[in-house]
């Protein structure tokens, strides 16, 4: 389960207006089909994640319960209830990477940052997710940080790689 970040939600009035307008357009375009998913996708695009206050806006606009919105948001892996870090770390746990030691790399990232998969550091600098094959099997094990790809990573290299992003 993702670590709850103790950072207050700082959504703006402009973001809320943009979301409400988008949901109104989604209602017209989708004619009752797939409204919730489309609204959640738009909200995540606007806010970067789906805090409770944003889920409540969606519930109000669609005339459904907060529990229903939460249920859909937590069912699909594409949605995040928590903010992502400035640096989004992905460690491939696909077969080729896992066989070559990505599980140990993943554990080292967790230990170094004091977070688990799906979590974000308290300073919102790093977040970590396990990924599946990203098509770099020849470089296994692979770790990504935003658009940077690191191949043949060992647990001993993790701290040095992360240090590049700390400052």
N, C-alpha and C positions, 0 to 999 in steps of 0.2 A: 504494500500500500504506500502511496506517495506521502512524503513528509509534508505536513501542513506548515506553510510558511507564515510566520508572524508579521507579515507586511500588510498593512491596511490596503484595502482595495481603493485605488485612486482613479476610477473611471471618470471621464469628463462628461459634461452635459452634451458636448458636441458628439462624443462617441455614442451616448445614449440616443440622441436624436437620429444619428446615422443608422443605428441598429433598428430603431422603431420604423424608420422610413423603409429600410431594406425588408423588414418583415412584411410591411404592407404590400410592397412590390412582389414579394415571394408568394403571398396569399393570392394575388391576381394571376401570376404566372403559373403556379402549380395547381390551382383549382382543387385544393384539398389533398393532393397527392404529394407525399414526401415533405410536407411543410416543416416538420420538426427537424429533420436532418439538415435541410437547407438553412433553416434559421440558426441552428447550432454552428454550422460551417461559417456562416456570415459573422456570427458573434465572435467566433474564435479568430477569424480574419481581422476583425476590428480590435479586439482586446488582447489577442495572443493566447488566451486561455478562457475558461468558463467558471468564474467565481460564482458563488451563490446569488449575488445581486444581479448578475447578468442572466442567470438561469431564471430568476424570478421575472425579469422583464419578458423573456421568451414565453414563460408560462402565462403571464398576464395578456400578452398580445395574441397568443394562440388559444386562450380560453381553456387551458389545461392546468393540472396541478403541478406544483414544483416537483413533487415526487416523480411524476411522469417524465418531466424534462430531465431530472437527475438520472432516472433509470436508463434513458436513451443515451445520455452523455457518458455514463459509465460503462455501457455495453460495448460501445465502439472504441477501438484503440486509437483512432484518429483524434479523439477529443481529450483535452487535458483540463482537469479542474484546478490545476496549480500552475503558477507561472513557470516558464522555462528560463534557464539562465542565459546570460549574455553569450556564453559559450556552451553550445549544445554538443555533448559528447555522446557518441554512439560506439558501442563495442559489438562487433559482429559475433553472434553466437550460432551462426549457421554451421553446418557440418564440417566443412573444410577448416574454418577458423577454429572451431571448438576442438577438433582433433589436434590442431597445432598449438593449443594452449590459450585460447581466448578467454576461457573461464577463469584462468588465473589472472589474466590482464584485467578482466572485469572486476574481480575481487580486489585487486590492487587499487583500481580507481575508487571503488567504494571505500576502502580503508583509508586512502589518502585524503579523500574529500569528506569523509564521515557522512556519507549519504548512501542510499540504496537506489536501485533502478527506479526511474519514474520520479525521483526526488530532485530537489534543487538546493544548493547551498544557501544558508541564511542570508548571505550578501547578494544573492541572485546572480552570482558570477558564473557558476557552473550548474548544469543539469545533466543527468545521466540516463540513458535508455539503452536497453539491449536491442540490437537490430538483428535482422536476418540477412541473408546473403545480399551484398551490395555489388556483386559482380567482380570482385577483386580477389578471387580464390587463389590466384598465383602469388598474392602478397600476404596470405594468411599467416598469423592472425592480424586482422585489420581493426583500427580504431579511427574514428573520424571526430574532428572538432570543427563544427560548422562545415565549411567547404574544404577543409584540409584533411587529407587522407594520410594515415600513417600505416605502413605495411611492415610485416614481420616484427611486430611489437612484442617485446618481452616485458614481464612484470617489472624488471629492474629499470626499464626505460620510462615507465609511466610518470614518475615524479619529475623527471627532466622535461618531458613533453608538456606536462601541465604547467611547469614553471614559466614556459614561454608565454603563457596566457595570463599569468597572475598579475603582471605589472602593467 
